[in-house]
């Protein structure tokens, strides 16, 4: 077992210094503390606090590690653990991981350091075998793993036999005549969840039926995760039945079905793995529940753990799967429903838009609006440049093809000057529409010269996303401290940003865990222009000088361009051809350590990451503190004949529950309701930063009136990008490129 002496020897300090670092009883120099913490990390040393206080070896305290208590299954298991422990004279210390691997590691190490008698764990990281081997096994801590077992370890394990149950349920549906059956489980790295998938497919093979693998879904075992998954599933052909491995996920499924006015069991049969309960009021009346004796499982797990505690040396680990005894007698499956087909309405609204997460969410949730009002929402997607041009063309037609345009905030002044949008000021200011819960700055983006021409649908700002596992590494902290004499942290300035990016670029630091320090998606000029602007603003520059005159060739802009041109050394060489999706993939795979993106795309970043990696991502305000005010608005065609329908649609968009649904599906909103909901704040931590980001954000106010016409925003952005490309690709000095850029602006506007 590793001792203080071992740590002191490796760190090159005294035993007393190690003790001071661990206990915080004296101030230690930062570089010395880093050496000690690095040695602790390398040796996997866990300080034993109870030994320090000379307590008895058996503390009669049991540590309980579970994901949360929102799922009734976890709650019942916990009740059984509590009853059995208290009956046997043990006290419990309960901690929640919220499905975050790093949090679970900290909790377990803390319990071991406190010399708990034993641990009962429902792990969220079964693949992290080395951690459990080097902590629980290494320190001979009595344990029982519940429902989920670390791979390749001989430990106590008890769970329900999900394979047998799911196989039986699937087989019964097939025998009843069901054909298209869906399955929703948690992450497949969890044993019980992967067993569900195997059982589901095996039952189809046994019955010689087609298994529709596209109907097998995996999510994070929250009701929000299941809601997202199933709302997307309902956009295609609806399955005849769906089986859920968790009552918590079933809540999300039921919510999605209710939103789309799909009835249970008339339109779809829903079956969930449930818990034994005497009162039927605990169940959704139309959902078929199985009856797992979760309370009994909790009691049995505690008994097993206590036997292990009382006889640690002679005890042999046990592996047990429980059967659901009276499943067959309680299961009544209705006849297969007829295929669900939604009626076609002659009332419809056509929306022209860019493909954005929020608009995809809107397309899904608008099924409720159709069910309520009989108005269908049809969405047509175009690339950004084509979208702008088509909005301009369509608005000039005698009868527009589209009713609503999704327009970027930077386009609004141009579109209003060109008279492309309908003035909806009276509606926005009327009592029939409650705008009090729309984020103020988002609503202001829709106003030009005192008149409103749109309703905001997407609002947000920039955020810096970073890999917490890289920034938190003691080894890397020590190396960075040695190089720069400052602590490794999410950067506050662009100079610091480039320094950290260089440190995490393998070409300059062979020990870096990432290939590149950051990403710079520059395939679209609009995205590159934003990367440029946030740096120019930070250095006090921009398109105008302090007298509001066009002034690109300034000292401040030279510094801003110098900063972003240095950044290109720390990104993938093909950055000019890369888009944000490729940047998300690289970041999620650990190829880059930092990423600057928008709150609009935050949920997309999570989608690229495995569930056990989500906790390794942190977010904060961007360096320099000058994010861009970004967003998209729903502008109304000036020649549409469907204004009364559009008004109803806008009212529905401003409702509280609609904003919740849109937020769950894409992770951000223009309404304030989600920013005060504790469930959503826990699910999407970047919501906590959005208010501050919007407050700090700068608006992209481009000049419009040229010498003989209005100048589209993309032409101004093109000039900003042209300066970058001249230096980057043609080797022209920054000073000359800025002079050329300023001349180009003069040519357009003066």
Phi, psi and omega in degrees: 000135180294138181241173175301324181297320179297317180296315181299319180297315182292323181279345180073034180228178179279161177299323180297321180296319177299316180297318179298319180297317184290317186270346181067027184275346177218153175284127181243142179303141183306319182291326177291317179301319179299319178298317181295314181295326177294319178295319178299318181294315182293322182271354183056042181283130177242110181295137181263097184293324182291328177293326179294331181260011174057040176279171177293149180303323179264106183279349185056033176239131179249131177268131179247126181238110181225161183297307180188185179242015179288326178280124180304330179298313178296319182299316181293320176300317180297319178301317179295319178298314182298313182300310185293321181294314181293323177297328183267006176085019178253150173257153182247142171239112189255132179226147183247137181263339184052038176063025180252118186299315182298321178297318180298318179300315180298318181297312182295317179297323179293317178299316181296319180296336179269004176060044176297154181292327181192171182229134170248122192230132167248090192285152173253006183221063182296341180279348182275060185299319183300322180297312182293325179293321184273357178240284185296311182291315183299323182263011174053045180275121175305139188209161167215130177260133186248125172072333182222133186235137176297140184291131172078012180248141177270092182227167174291136182212133175221138182197174174272151182279083181295329182300309182298317183294311182294322178299315180296314181298314180297317181297319180295322177296317181294319179294332180282350178108004177289144181242304181266104183241134178257158177222129176239121181232175172279190181304136186289348176287348176276130187305310183298327181284320177293327176298324178299316181294315179300316182296319181299311181289322180297322179295322177294319179296316181300321181271003179056045179244155178288127176262116181276091185298336178291349178263008175263117185240149177231136178216188189272018175066023172252161177293329178292319179297317179293324177299314179300311183300314187281330175298320177293322180296326184287351178284342176253203182293129185283131178293158178285332181210156174221136177250132179244140181273004184208135176296327179296316177293327180299328176301319178292322178297312181298321179297317179296318179295318179295321180299323181267008179057042175259125189271146173248127000262008185300322183255335181203142176264128180243126179235137179228148169287117186243199180233154179292130181205136183284332185260124182291344181294343177287344186258150167292126192299333184259357181266137177276122181249138167275175188232075176286134181276071186296324178299315179296320178300316179300316179296315181295323178297319180293320177299316179298317180297318181294322176299321178295319179296318185283339179221067189293330186271329182261359186279134174256133184297149183240142176237118185221134174245131182266143176263153173271103193297315188247040178295313187297318186286342182257000186262120176232107183263127179288169177296151180302134179286158174287152180305135180278129176228126180279138179296152177265128182256145176281347177268119182210154175239131180257127181247130176256127190205167166276153178283104182232151179307317182295325180285324174298320177297317179298319179298323179289311186289336182295351174299327177294317180299321178297316180295327182279320189244352181070023181247119181275141177254118178251129185244131175239129184257140175223153171299161190303308184295319179295325179298311180301313182296321182290325176300315180297317180294314185295324182292342180267352178288150179298320174232110184295151177279338184237153179263325186228136176248133172268112188239142177292150181301328182286349180270344193300316182297319180294313183296325178287322177296327179275001179058044179273339189243151178281137175284115183245028183303313182301320180292315182299324183268001182280164179287343182287345180238123180267103180260007185293340182256010173275135178305127189306313185294327178295319180289323179297330179297339182269000186252135177221121181054042175081003181240146179261136181235007182195169172242132181290140176240332178226130177218142180180202184199185178279151170223153171261119175259139182216157181275107181296329180293328177283312182293335182270357181291125179298321180299314181289325177298318179296316181295318180293319178300319180294323182283318191243354180060023172224164182284148174283123183204165172302127189294146180258336180234166179289330175296315178294322179302313180293326177296317178292320179298319178297317181300324182267012176259121189298331179299327181259344180217092184303340181273000182292137177287342180252153179285319181233152181286328183203190179229154179218076182296119186231018179296320179261132181297328180296322180286319177296321179300321179293320177299323179289312186299318183295335175278319178300314180300320183298325180269009177087013181257202181143201181276341184235152173270187184291349176261013179064028175259148177302124183205087180274326182273082179229163178298320181298318180291328176299318179294320180295315178293322178301322181295311183289330178290330173290323181303327183299340178287346186244020180235172178301137182302334181265029185300333182292343180251007185258144177253181184295327181297318178293325177295321178297318180298315180297316180296315182294329179277357179085011180283337175234149183267335183222156180207129174259124180209190185255155175301331179302328185259003185301318180291331177294323178300317179298325183296333181277352186255146173290158187299328182278357179257345184302323183291347180274002181256127174247163177216151181202176177293155186285159176303148178085338178066028180231065177290163178271144173279104184247160178164172180227145184239154174262097178269149183258133177300136183293337184249012180295149176259004189248030181303317179302322178290321179296320179300318177296320179296316180295323177297318179296322180297331184272002179284151183300310185294328178296318179295326176296312181299314181297323180292317179298323183282330182228354170089008176199164184204166175263352178269152183279342184308309184298335183287354179241012180258118187296327180294317181287325178295325177288323182287321182235084185298337180292345176299330179295336184264346187295318180303311181294319180299317179294322179297321182277346192292150176256139179276144176273092179258103181264148172297148185244307189282113176270194183296320184223007181195169173281138184262122179297148182303325184294337177288325176292315178298327179298323178294317178302317181289327180300318178301314180299312183294325179298319179284315187291316187259328185255354177072018179286137178303149182303317182301316181291320180297322178291321176298316179297318179297319180294322177297323179293320176296318177300321180298325181283322193245337189253000000 
